[in-house]
C-alpha cells in the first residue's frame, strides 16, 4: 500500500500559494479530479479478497448471514485499514444493524428498497390547480411513484440524466438502461431557484439546473468511466463548452461542467416529460 503518500512530482503539482508562502500536500487531498478513482483503486486493493465486504469510494458495507461471520469479516477489514493507515469516522458509522442506508437505498434482510427521499420530488409534488396540470401530473405519478419502479444503480453501466429548467425551478431524473434497452429511473431531483436565480436568462437557468443536478447526483456521476448522456430540450447547452460568450457567469459554469465526463444531447420538449414536470413545482 502507498498509504496515500504523494510522489515528489505529484507534490509539486499539488502546490498552492498563500499569503504565508507556497505549500504542497504530502498525501492526496480532496478536490483533485482523479482523487475519487485513485482512492477507489486503493479500497479495491484493500478488500479484494474479503468476502462480504463492498465499497464505493469511502462508503463501505459489510454483510453476512451469521453474527460470527460478521465479526470475522470486520476483524479482517479493520486489520487492512490499520495496515493502510486509514481511519474510520465513528460518527458516520453503523455496526451490527439489520438494515442500513447505503448509496441511497435501504439494504438488509435480503431486500433492497429506495429511501423516501428518492421519490420525494414526486410524492411531495404541489397540488395541481388546472385541468392541464392535473392531467400532466397523473400521467407521470401513476407510473413513477411506486417504489419498485425505481431501479437500483449498477455502477458497471453508464448513467443518463434528463434535465430541465422552468422560470422558477430545476428538475431532473437519473436514468439507467437495462438489458432490454429501456431507460429506468434511479432517482428524481427538483429544486426551486432563489430570488436572484429567477432573474437569470433562459440559458443561464438551464446551465444552472445542470450544475445543480450534477452536484446532487455527484456520487453516481463524478467517477464515471464512460461519458454520461445528458438530455436537455435547450439546444444551446449542447454547445456550452464551445460558446465564446462574454457572460462571466456562463464562463465560470462551463469550467465547472468541464470536470464531468458527459455528452449533452438536445431532445424535444415533449420527450423530456419527467424532468419538465419536476421543474414546475
N, C-alpha and C positions, 0 to 999 in steps of 0.2 A: 504494500500500500504506500502511496506517496503522501498520505495524510493531508492532502490539500495544499502542500507547500508549492509555491510558485518557483519556476526556474528563474535564473538570473535575467534571461531575456524577457520573460513574462513580467517580472518585477518592473523592468524599465517601461514596458507598455502600460502598466497599471498606474504609473506615476501621475500625481495631480499636484497642482500648485495651490498654496495657501498663503495668507499674509505672513506666515511664520516660516515659510520655506517650502521646499519640494519634498513630498513624501511618496513612498512606494509601499504597496501591500506585500506582506510576506506570505499570506495564504489567499486563496481565491475568494473575492468578495461577491456579494450580491450585486446585481446590476449589469455584469458583463454578459454580452449576448450569448456566449457559448457556455456560461456557467450552469444553466439547467441540464444541458446534455452531458457536460463533464461530471457533474455531481451524480446524475443518473447512472453513468458508467461505473462510478465508484461504488454506489449502492448495489448495482447488479453484481459486481465482483464480490462484494461483501456477503451477499445472501445467495449466491448462485447455487449452492448445494444444500441449502436449508429448506427442506420440505415444509409446507405450511406457512411460508413467510413470503409476502409480496410487498413491493414498494413502488410508489410513483413519486419520484424525486425524494422529498423528505417526509412523505406520508407512508408509513409502514403499517401493515396489518399482519397479525399472526393469528392463525386459526387451527383448530384441531378438533378431534372427536371426543377426546378424553382430557381430563384435567392434568393427569400425569404427563401425557404427551405435550400438552401446552407448556408446562413448566420446563420440560426438556428443551423445547424449541426456544423459549425465552432465554434460558441459560446460554445456549449456543449463540443466540443473536447478541446478547449483552457482551459476551466474550469477544465477538467480532468487532463490536463497537469500541471496546477498550483497546484492541489491537490497532484499530484505525484512528484512535484518538478523537473519536466522535462522541458527542454528548446528546442526552435526551432532555427535552423540556418537559418536566413532570407536570407542569400546569396544563399543558396541552395533551397529556397522555391519559389513556384509559386502560385499566388492567382487569382481566377476569370478567368481562361483560358478555352477556348473552347476545346483545345487539350493539353495533357501533355504527356511527355515521362515517362513511368512507367515500371520498370523491363524489359527494352529492347524493349518495344512496345509503339507505339503512340496510346493513348486512348482518345476517345472523340466523341461526336455526335453519340453515339450508335455503334461505329466501333472500332475495334482493328486491327492494322496492324504493321508489324515488321519495325524497323528502318533500314535504308540503311546499317548500319554497320553490321547487321546480315548476309547479303549476300555479303558483300564487298569482302570476301576472294574468292568468285566465280566470281562476276561481274568485279573485277579488276584482274582477272587471266591473266598472261602474254600470249602473242600470241604464239601459238604452232608453232614449226619450222620443225616438221617431220610429216609424214603421220600417224604414230602411235600416236603421241601426239595429233593430230587433232581428230582422232577417239576417243581417250580416253577422251578428253575434251568435245566433242559434246555429247557423251553418257551420261555424267554427267550433263552438263549445261542445256540440253534440258528438263531434268526432275526436276531440283532443283532450277533454278534461279528465277522463278516467285514467287512473294510474297505469294500468297495463299497456296503454298505448305508447307510453314513453319507453324508449329503448335504453338499455344500459350501454354506456360508451365502450367502444372497442378501440383501444389505442394503437392497434395494429392497422387500422383503417383510417383513411383521411376523413376529416370533418368538413362540413359545409355550413355556411352562415347565410341566412336570408335576412336582410337588414332594410329598415325603412325609417323615415322621419316625417312627422307631420309638423304643423306650425308650433305645437306645444309639447311634443314628446318623441321619444325614440322607442322603437320596438324591434325585436329580432327573435329568431328561432334557430337553435343549434341542431343541425341535421347530420345523419349518417346513413349511407346507403347500405342496404342489406344484400344478401346473396341473390335476391330476385330483382335487384336494380331499383328497389323502392326506397325513397328517402324517408326515414323515420325520425320523428322529433326526439331529441335527447333532453332539451331544456328550453325554457322560454325566458324572455327578458323584456321589461318595459320600464321606462324611466321618464319622468316629466322634466322638461327643460326649466331652468330657473328664469327669473325675470329678465336678466341680461341676455341669456341664450335665445330667448324668444324673439329678440330683435336681430338675430343673425340673418344673413341671406340664406336662400334655399340651399345653395351648395355648401355653405358653412354648417347648416343644420344637418345635412346628410353626412358630411365628413365627421362632425362631432358624434353623431349617432354611431358611426362605425367604430370610432375610437372607444366610446363608452362600452360598446358590445364586446370588442376585443379585450378590453381590460376586465370586464365582468367574467368572460369565459377564458381568461388567461391560462388557467390550469389545464384546459383542453388544447389550446391552440399555440401556446408560447413555444413549445418544443416540437412542433410538428415536423416530421421528416420530409413530408411532401407538401406542396402548396395547398393552402386552404382555399376552397372555392367560395367566393363571396358573391352573393346575388343582390343586386340593387336595381330599382327602377329609375334611378337617377343617373343618366348616362355620363355626366362629367366626372363622376367618381372613378370611372374606368380609366381616365387619363390623369388622375390626380398626381401620379409620380412624374408625369411629363409636363405638367402645367407650368408655364413661365408667368406666374402671377405675382404682382407686387403686393398682394394681400399677405401681410406678415403672419396673420393667424393661420391661414391655409398652408403657408410655407412651414411653419413650426409643426403643424399636424402631419404634413406629408413626411417630415423627418421621423415622427413617431411611428407612422404607418410603415415606413421602410424597414423597421425592425422585425416586422412579421412576414413570414413566408406565405404569401397569399396571391391569389389571382382573382381580380374583380371582374364580374361579368354583368352586363346590362340585361334585364328581363322586363317584360311588360308589367305594368302595374296590376293587371288582372291575374297575373301568375305569381304575384307576391302577396297573396291574400292574408296569410297569417301575420307576417311582420307588419303589414299595413294596418291590420285591425289592432294589433298590440301598441301601435304608435299613436292611437287615438283614444286615450283614456278620458 
